Amino acid sequence: MENYQSSLDAAFHALADPTRRAVLSRLTQGPASVKELAEPFDMGLPSFMKHLHVLESDGLIRSEKVGRVRTCRINAERLAAAEAWLSEQRRHWQAQADRLADYVEIQMIGRSEDGS
């Protein structure tokens, strides 16, 4: 459980930054070189590489260097774990909201029967 929790923490840490989320969005279209990924951002390459390092350290992307070109690709398994956790939370809170709605409906029916 602790390893699962720490991997979730790492994934959400990486997802907390808009630059890293944009990189992941781009990688959903397929692998890309670091140069291609860095192009849309107004920052130096060393700063951008720090973002890639976070994504790779947290397991959300993988990279491979062939010659002088480093190519990155998304690690869908790690994203799937975060999505599964979010789905579980969504189901839990939806069930809570449904129970509350049922309770309110019962209370309203009770009031209308009492004539209040």
N, C-alpha and C positions, 0 to 999 in steps of 0.2 A: 504493500500500500504506500509506503514511504517513497519508494522509487517512482511509482505512478504519480504521486502527488508532486514530487520534485520535477518530473518531466512536464507535468501540466503547468507548474509555476514557471518553468523555463519557456514553454511555448507562449504563455500569456505575457511574459516579460518581453519576448521578441515582438509579439503582436501589438504591444503598447505604443510603438512608434509608427507614425504615418509613413515615413520613408520605407521602413521594413515591410509594412503592409502593402505598399505600392510595388515593391520588388516582388513580393509573393504573388500579387495579382498578375504582374507581368509574366512570372514563371508558370502560371496556370496555362499560358498559351504554348509553352514548350521551353526547352533549354535555351539559355542565352549566355553570351560572353559577358564578362565583367564590364567591358567597354560599352556594350549595348545597354546593359542594366543601368550604368552610371549616367548615360547621356541625358535623360530628362531632368536630372537633379542639378541644382545650382550649388554644388559643393565640390571641394577638391577630392581627388581620388583617394588620398589617405583617409579622409573622413568617411567617404563612401565605403571603403574597405572595412572600416570598423563595423558598419551596419551589416555587411556580409558576414563578418566574423561572428557577430551575435547570432545571426540566423543559422549559421553552420554549427556553432557551438551548442545552440539549443536544439539542433537536430531538424530544423524546418527545411533546410536546403542541404544539398550535397554539391561539391564542386570537384572538378577534375582538370588538371593542367596537361595540355598536349602542346608540346613546343612552347611557344610564348603566349598561348591563349588559354585562359582559365574559363571554363564553361560551368555554369551553375544550373541546377535543376531542382525542382521542388521535391521534398520528401513527403509524399501524400500520407504515409502511415502516421507520421507525427501529427499532422493536421487532423487526421481522422480521429485520433485520440482526444484532441481538444474539442472537436465537433461532437463526439459521443458524450463528453462530459456536459457540454452545453445543452444537448438534447435531453439528457437526464434531468438537468436542472429545469429546463422548460417544462417537461412533463410533470415534475413535482409541483412547480408553482401554478401550472394550469389546473392541476387537480385541486390545489388549495383554493384557487379562485372559483372553481366549480362548486366546491363545498360551501364556500361563502355565499355564492349566488343561490344555492339551494336553501341555505339557512334564511337568507333574507326573504326569499319567496315564501317559505313556510311562515315566517313572522308576518308578512303582509297578508297572507290568507287568513291567519289567525285574527288579525286586527279587523279585517273586513267581515268576518263571521261574528265578531263581538259587536260590530257596529261602531267601532272607534274610528 
